[in-house]
């Protein structure tokens, strides 16, 4: 990794917690490249296309390493097409810029029969942004995810509260003594557009400053 370059892996406490939208905001905040290594399902409306549509023209989105038709965990989608995904297939794109990597689902989503997302994050040696959404069970899922990262000594850089949150739920999560991450709040967008994403990134910049040193 080149000096002063930040690589951040965006994962979630589960599926459908808003990783793609949060990744778009982070890409704008960092002025970083974006990469989704494995796209399973919705190939015509991929997460890469969503981020490209929602971010400014200077944000580079890199092609996926693996594209699969079935909307399922990567190992199942690959098996459906009689394929197998190896760690060697997930080669980081070449860039001298900061990089936002969006994972599939949560930490223990299987990439193949032996490799889960958390295993690959550990091998990359990068920081993590954990996306949390408010639903029944999110406290348990959040604390389990935090503990799993700590067990592997994977740095949790950002804890992202995505959308509106019950204050008691938020308080309990943040009272967990081992959470040392910077807390970010991403709004529940009424309209998703490059303008709304840019406003959210500007708010992060105003509240937390420049995320990377020049």
N, C-alpha and C positions, 0 to 999 in steps of 0.2 A: 504494500500500500504506500502510495507516495505521500511525502510530508504534507501536512495541513489538509489532507483529504479525509472526509468523513464518509463512512459507509454505515448505514443504519438499516436494520432489518425490522420491518413492520409485521408484527404478528397479532393475533387476537385471542381472546379468552374462549372463542368459539367461532362458528360460522355465522355470517350475516351480521357482524357487529360494526361494519363500516370501514374496513381496512382500506378499501380503494379510495374512498373520499378522503380519509385521513392521510393517505399517502400523497394524494394530490396537494393537500394543504402543506404537508411537510416538504414536498418537492418545491413548492413556491417559496416557502420560508427559507429553505436552505439554498434555493436556486440550484437544485440538484438534478441529476439525471434520474430516471425511473426505470425499474426493471421488474417484471413479473416472471420468474423463472419457468413456472409451470402454469399453463392455462388449461383448465379442464372444463369443457362445456362453453356454451355461448361464444363460439369463435367469431361470429360475425359482429358481436358486441362485446369484445373482450375488455378486460380491465385496462389493458394498455390503451385501447382506443378511448375508454372513458377518461383516463388520466390525460391523454393527449387533448381531448375535447375540452376538459375543464381547466387546463393550465395555459399559461402564456406561451407564445411562440418560441421563446428561448429555452423552454424545458424540453430536453431530449428524452424520448422514450425508446428504450431498446427492445428489439424483437425477443420474444419468448424463446427459451431453449427448447421447451417441449410444448406442443399444442395437441390436445386430446379432445375428442368430440363429446364424450360422456361427461355430464356434470356430476362428478363423484370425486372421492379422494383420488389422488394421483395414481396410487398403486392399482386401484380397481379400474379406473379409466384406461390405464395403460394395458392392463390384462385383457380388457374388452377388445382392444385392438391388437392383441397378441404381441405386445411390446413389454419391455422392462426398462425402467429408468435407473441408471447408475449415477453415483455421485459425480463421476467423470463427465457425465453429460451436462452437468450444471456449471458451466464455465462462466464466470463473471464477465460481463461485457468490458471491452477495453475503453477506458475513459480516464481523463486526468481530473474530472470534475467530481464533486460529491455524488453519492449514489444512494438512492432509496430503493430497497429491495422489498417487495411485497410477497409474503408467504401465502401458502394455501391453508385456509382454516386456522386451526390452533397449533400449539406446540407439538402435540403427539399425533398429528395427522401423518399417516404413513406415505412416504414417497415410493418405497418398495417394501418388500417383506422384511428387510433388516434395517432400513433407514427411515427415521422420522424427521420431521422438520427441525426439531430441537437438536438432533444429531448434526444436521448440516450447519445450523447456526453455530454450534460449538466449534465445528471444524473451520469455519470462516474466521472466528475470532473477532466478531463485530459486536457493537452495542445493539440493544433491542429497544423498540418502542412497542409497548403493549396496549392494544386498543380494548377499551372496556365499554360495554353498552348496558344500559339499565334494564334488567329483566329479572324475574324470579329465579334465583340460583346464581346470579352474577357475582355475589360475594364469594361463594364457594369456588366458582370457576376462576375468579381473579386471584384469590389467595393460593390456590393450587398452582396456577401458572407462575406466580411470583416465586413460590417455593421451588418449583421445578427449575427455574432459571438459576436460583441461588445454589441449588444442589450441584449444578454444572459449572458454577462460578462464571456464568454469563452475565455481563453487566446490563442491568435494566436502566437505560438512560432516561426514558420518558414513559410515564403512565398517562395514557390519554383517555379522559372521560369524553365519550362521543355522544353528544345529544343531551337532553334534559336528564337530570338525576335526582332521585329521592335523596334528600339531605342526610337522612339517617344511614342509608346505604353507603353514601360517600364517606360519611364520618367513620363508619366501622372499617371500611377498606383502608382509609388513611391512618387509622389508629394501629394498624398492623406494624409492629415495631421494626420489621426488617425492610420496609419500603423506604429506600433512599432516593428514589427517582424524582426528577422534575415532573410536576403535574401540569398537564396541558388540558385546556378545555376547548373542544371543538363544538360549535353550535349545531343545532338541528336545522339544516337549511330548508327554508320554505321553497326556494328555487335554486337548483344547482346550475351554476354558470361560471365561466371564467371570472366574472366580476365578484361573485360571492366567495369563491375560493380565494381570490386575491385579497379580499377584505379580511377573511379569516387569517391568512398568512400575515397580513399587515398588523392585525391585532396581536398575534404571537410575537412579532418583531417588537411591537410597542411594549408588551408586557414582559418579554423575556430577552429582548435584545437580539443581536446577531448570533445565530446558533453556532457559527464556526468562526474561528480566528483567521484573519487575512494573513 
